[in-house]
Amino acid sequence: MENELVEKEENTKFEPKSMGFDLAEKFDLLFKIKIVAVIVAGIAIIGIIINTLNPFTSDSKIELILGIMALAIDLAFSVILIRLAKYHDDFNLAGVLSIFIAIVSFLKIISKDASTVLSLVVTVLSLIYMLKFTSIMMELFTPVDLGLKNSWESFRKANIYLTAITFGCAIVVFAPILMGLAALVLIFCTIAAIVISIWEFVLFYKSAKSMRAFASKSDTIPFPAQVHTDWEDEFRSTQNDNDNKTE
């Protein structure tokens, strides 16, 4: 049993120049995928606005093509997450949730009759995915970059607040007295969602940059991060020992 525990502990340590640069490379890819996703979403929003102003311009083929593009982008994103499962098992779950979100989102496009129900499913799945993924990122950057860890935590809270407000407005909008206020808040939530999307790919960019810088300075990094009060002191002590060896 003791040998198994020792072996398990050894298996949780990775060569930083392979692990760190691999994570940085994957975060770079996720950053680029998110940019493409935002562009596709922007095109779709423009199409919705045009169709609203002039219903006669509606073209279901263009909508379907954009849906297929969004599905392909989301699946590519999910595959990268699953490939990161070697560093943390929960990346696998996050990737699977991302796949379900992509599929249900595509079904929402082609099945307009059930769009309300599917929108609710997407919202719930997206919230679960966000909680799981941000939890991983916060754990990952605890020993690497506390500032970035706090940024991911703030991103997590912003998503929770936005989801709660959106749900509340979706319910209140059916009340005649508060309908106008709820509709106004929903417009605000839509703008906030766009801002949060931009914030997310900025975080991916910073995550790649931070992980790359960390990998070039460290000899080994335990992962998942063991979160306890004296973790930072142990980490700094290890870093100082590495710096002294280099000198």
Secondary structure, DSSP 8 states (H G I E B T S, - for coil): -HHHHHHHHHHTEE-HHHHHHHHHHHHHHHHHHHHHHHHHHHHHHHHHHHHHH-GGG--HHHHHHHHHHHHHHHHHHHHHHHHGGGT-THHHHHHHHHHHHHHHHHHHHH-GGGHHHHHHHHHHHHHHHHHHHHHHHHHHHTTT-HHHHHHHHHHHHHHHHHHHHHHHHHHHTTSTTTHHHHHHHHHHHHHHHHHHHHHHHHHHHHHHHHHHHHHTT-S-EESS---STTHHHHHHHHHHHHHHHH-
